[in-house]
Amino acid sequence: MTTIGLIGSGNIGSTVARLAVDAGYDVVVSNSRGPETLADLATDLGPRARAASAADAAVAGDLVVVTIPLGKIDGLPADQLAGKTVIDTCNYYPERDGAIAALDDKQATTSELVAQQLPGASVVKGFNNIFFKHLGSLQRPSGAEDRATLMIAGDDADAKARVAAFFDAIGYDTFDTGSLADSWRFQRDQPAYAGAYAVDGNFEHPRAATRSDLEPLLAQADSSIR
């Protein structure tokens, strides 16, 4: 069974870890403060989970989820992530991450910046545009009428297929939106960001958004000035 490594174990990271364990995966969780601070989470997740350093999570993971503040990506264990499929969940918050000229000038997407930090990895954008509580509650078996769809973007078709298989296993369909350069369409402040999975924008009421729901939101982004 594939092992999922997590670099970052906050709201999204811990939610993905729980979904992965529930689907039968082994998980290795990590954060910037050290594995001892994740003992409770690892215990709560059960025998399929263990806490480790970020470098160890990168080595152990057949698929690695990077879910850290964008301003911290220069600290990622690039050597250990070489050859890995990496799911990048990062979003840009200038008030937290500091101003990043390439993003402010719209010369790059957040995932292109992550990919630049990880030249040996295959980076796929995903999990970035859904509220963690929605991610933890909308999963459904394959074929269910109310199964939600998650968007991805990436430059490596094989890596995207691996991510789609993981999404399917944890309870979601996948909508491949294109390349890393296209991933701006579901970055923060775009129509397909976060609220797509809330009924009328009310985050207390999750919505199982499907591809047919998401496509018009991407079209809205396309029709606006990037």
N, C-alpha and C positions, 0 to 999 in steps of 0.2 A: 504494500500500500504506500502511496506517495506520502511523503512528509512535507508539511507546510511550515516554513520558517516565517516568523513575524518579527520584523524590526520596527518596534513601536507597538505598545500594548495598551493604548488608551481606548477610547470609546469604540472606534472602528476596529482596531486591532483585536481587542478582546472579543468583540462580536464575531468577527471572522473566525477567530480561534474556536469559539463555541460552536459555530455552524460546522466547522471542519471536523471537530471531535464528534459531533452528533452524526456526521456523515461517515464516520469510520476512519478518518485520517489521524495520524500522529501529528502533533504540533510541538514546535519549539518556540517559546515566547521570549522576547527580550525587550529591553528598554535602555535608556541612557543612564539609569541609576544603578544598574547591576541586578543580577538574577535573584539576589536575596530579597529584593523589594517585590518580586513577583511570586513569592512562595504561596501566598494565599490564592492568587489566581490559578496557579498551576494545580494546587490541591483541589480547588473548586472545579476545574476542568476535568480532573480525573486522571486515571493511569496512562492515558494516551498523551498526556501533556507533560512537558518539563520546561523549566526556566534555564536560560543560558545567556551568554553574552551575545551581542549583535553579530560578531564574527562567527561564533559557533552556530547561531541560528541560520546564518547565511550558508555555512558549510553543510549543515544538516538538511536544509530545505531543498527538496526537489523543485518546489515552487516557493518563491519568497515574496511576502507582502511587505512593502515599505510604506509605513504609515506614520510619518514623523513630520514636524514642522518643516516647510520647504526651506527655510533659512538654515536648516541643519544638515542638508544633504551632502555638504562637503565632507562630513564625517562618516559617510557610509563606507562599509568595508568593501571597497571596489575589487580588491584582489580575490576575496572569497566569493564575490558575486559573479565573477567572470564565468561565462558558460551557463548561467542560470536564467530561467524565466522569472522576471520580476514584475509583480503587479504594483504599480505606483498609484497610491491614493491621494497624493499630496495636493493641497490647494494653496493658493497665494493669498496671504493676509498681510499687506504691507505694514500694518500696525504691529504685527507680531514678528514678521520675517525681515523687516526692513525693506527699503525700496530696492527693487531689482530692475535695472534699466531695460534689460531685454524683454521683460514682461510688460513694463509700463509703456514701452515703445512698440509693443506687439510684434517684436522681431522673433519671438520664440514662444512655445507653449510650456507649461510647467513640466510636462513629461519629457519634452525635448531637453530641458535643463537637467532633469534626472538622468536621462540617457547619456548626456555629456559627461556626467560624473561616473557613469558605469559603462565605459566603452566596450567591455567584454560581455555585457549582459544583454538579454532581449527584453526590453521594457514594454509593458502593456499598461495603458491607462485603464483604471477600473476602480469601483467602490468609492470614487471621490464625490459623486453627486447624489448620494442618498444618505439621509439621516440615519444614525446608527440604530435608533429604536425601530425604524422602518425596516432596515436591513435584517434585524433580528426577529421580525414578526411576519414578514411577507413571504418567506420561503414556502414552497409547495412542492408536492411530488410532480415528476414529469408527466405532462399531459393534463394536469389540472386546469380547469377553465379559468381559475383566478390566479394563475401563476404570473408573477411579475417578471419583467425583463430588465437586465442590467446592461449598460452600454460599455463598450471597450473601444480602444483605438491602439494601433501599434503598427510597426513596420515589418514584423516577422510573422508570416502566416502560420508557421508551425507553433510559435509561442502563443499566438492568439487562439489556436485550436486547443492548446493545453489549458489555457485559462477558461475557455468556454466549457471544456469538460469538467473542470473544477466547479464552475458556476452551476452546471447541471446537477452535479453531485450534491451541492449544498442547497439546491432548491430553486434555481433561477434559470430562465432562458437568457440568451445573449443576443445583443444587437451590435454587430461589428460596424462601427461608424467610419472606419478608414484608418489613416496613418496617424502617427504622433502629431504631425503638423495639423491634422484635422481636429485634434482633441480639444482645442479651444472652445468648440461648440458646446461642450458640456462642462466647462470650467465654471468656477464661481462667477456669479452675476450674469450668467447666460440663462435663457428661458428653461433649458433642460436641467438646471441645477437644483437639486434638493426638493423644491416644491412640486416637481413632477410626480413625486410619490406621496403627495398629500392631497386630500379632497379639498378642492377650492382653496388651496394654500393653508388649510388648517392642519397643523402637524400632529394634532391629537387624533386625527382620522387618516390613517395610512391608506393609500390607493395602490392597487396592483397595476401599475402602469405597464402597458405592453408596447411592442414596437409601433403599433398604429397610434398610440398616444404620444410616443416620443418623437416620431418622425416630424410632425408639425412644429415641434419645439426646436428641432435642429434647423428646420426651414426658416423659422423666425430669426435664428442666429445668422443664417446665411444671408438673409435679406437686410440685415443691419450692418453697420460699419463695425468691423472687428475691433 
